[in-house]
Amino acid sequence: MLPILYSFRRCPFAIRARWALLHAGLLVHWREIELKAKPKEMLDASPKGTVPVLILPDGIVIDESLAIMRWALQQADPRGVMTARDSDLLIQVNDGSFKHHLDRFKYSDRYPGSSKEEHFQKGLEILRRWSKCISPNGWLLGDQMSLADAAIWPFVRQWRLADSVGFDADQELKPLRDWLRRFIEDPMFERLMQRADPWLPGGMQPIFPADAIAIPMDQSLFHLALADDWEAALLTGNYRVSTRGLSLEQVGFIHLSWQEQVQDTFNRFYADAGPVVTLRIDPKSVSAPLRADAIQTGVLFPHLYGPLPVASVVEVTPFSPLRSC
Ligand SMILES: N[C@@H](CCC(=O)N[C@@H](CS)C(=O)NCC(=O)O)C(=O)O
């Protein structure tokens, strides 16, 4: 059984929750809602009436976006977002004063009596401060992406939607612009912003992400590995290569294949490599999430969103390519 997510496409709180679910390799039943017509089922689960709301198969309700992020990243955190420096203070400023000024600047007609200009200036001050924090590696809190980066960017994107000319021209915001671009130019962004019709009880039950499916547990999965990489993994107990020359941390998952896809994967990526082995994996024995995601051509490939324990590999054979004569 999958968890149920009540979501609203444009809501930055819902975007950050979906970002974490996508990042962690999870699948959920997706119930898109309209804020002016919230489903009774959602209000019964969470009477405060805000999205996102995640309902776990055991009935536990998580109705704060940050708690959903933390829950998802506990299942899998392939890029180590949760291990980065403490993010709480920055997120508090975002969810508190920055969001306050953003709303009063972006939706000034909803706040009669408040000064649009004043809120613009206060919000801009925060953005400029964050821009100064960006490290040479391009993240808010040091060398790697943290929970703060992942939790804040949807709100900065919203600011930019309200003032793209100013945001794009401000010299002081250059580092923050480059930082935001990393999120919105990532191929994940399009998947995050997929559209669905509002959910109706008894109606269609789409899955988020819409271009992914669950992996059948009764079929072996395969991974082509450079023999040297596999030897190295035997020493540590975990294999952490995503695909040739790229690590799990860099890509966010380990590329796998179903049996009929192995030969083509070899032809595309390993034909000129040194010795290659085929790892046969029992999907039931891995604990990190598995999800089949569509690549650009629409073809589904299985992906593992965490390290591959060497004990999950049931067979290792030298790869011998099929030769046509
Ligand atoms: N603290 C909540 C805030 C969520 C929130 O305010 N979501 C907005 C949409 S962006 C909402 O549902 N508002 C209710 C409404 O507009 O009726 C969280 O982090 O999940």
Ligand as a Chemical Component Dictionary entry (heavy atoms), coordinates in Angstrom:
data_LIG
# 
_chem_comp.id                   LIG 
_chem_comp.type                 NON-POLYMER 
_chem_comp.pdbx_formal_charge   0 
_chem_comp.three_letter_code    LIG 
# 
loop_
_chem_comp_atom.comp_id 
_chem_comp_atom.atom_id 
_chem_comp_atom.alt_atom_id 
_chem_comp_atom.type_symbol 
_chem_comp_atom.charge 
_chem_comp_atom.model_Cartn_x 
_chem_comp_atom.model_Cartn_y 
_chem_comp_atom.model_Cartn_z 
_chem_comp_atom.pdbx_ordinal 
LIG N1  N1  N 0 3.014  25.045 7.872  1  
LIG C1  C1  C 0 2.324  24.408 6.770  2  
LIG C2  C2  C 0 1.848  25.503 5.819  3  
LIG C3  C3  C 0 1.147  24.949 4.594  4  
LIG C4  C4  C 0 0.306  26.008 3.894  5  
LIG O1  O1  O 0 0.095  27.116 4.409  6  
LIG N2  N2  N 0 -0.199 25.665 2.711  7  
LIG C5  C5  C 0 -1.123 26.568 2.048  8  
LIG C6  C6  C 0 -1.036 26.473 0.539  9  
LIG S1  S1  S 0 0.502  27.044 -0.099 10 
LIG C7  C7  C 0 -2.558 26.169 2.403  11 
LIG O2  O2  O 0 -2.880 25.002 2.375  12 
LIG N3  N3  N 0 -3.407 27.120 2.727  13 
LIG C8  C8  C 0 -4.755 26.856 3.046  14 
LIG C9  C9  C 0 -5.724 27.686 2.280  15 
LIG O3  O3  O 0 -5.283 28.524 1.470  16 
LIG O4  O4  O 0 -6.916 27.487 2.455  17 
LIG C10 C10 C 0 3.284  23.420 6.111  18 
LIG O5  O5  O 0 4.494  23.653 6.145  19 
LIG O6  O6  O 0 2.829  22.388 5.571  20 
# 
loop_
_chem_comp_bond.comp_id 
_chem_comp_bond.atom_id_1 
_chem_comp_bond.atom_id_2 
_chem_comp_bond.value_order 
_chem_comp_bond.pdbx_ordinal 
LIG N1  C1  SING 1  
LIG C1  C2  SING 2  
LIG C1  C10 SING 3  
LIG C2  C3  SING 4  
LIG C3  C4  SING 5  
LIG C4  O1  DOUB 6  
LIG C4  N2  SING 7  
LIG N2  C5  SING 8  
LIG C5  C6  SING 9  
LIG C5  C7  SING 10 
LIG C6  S1  SING 11 
LIG C7  O2  DOUB 12 
LIG C7  N3  SING 13 
LIG N3  C8  SING 14 
LIG C8  C9  SING 15 
LIG C9  O3  DOUB 16 
LIG C9  O4  SING 17 
LIG C10 O5  DOUB 18 
LIG C10 O6  SING 19 
# 
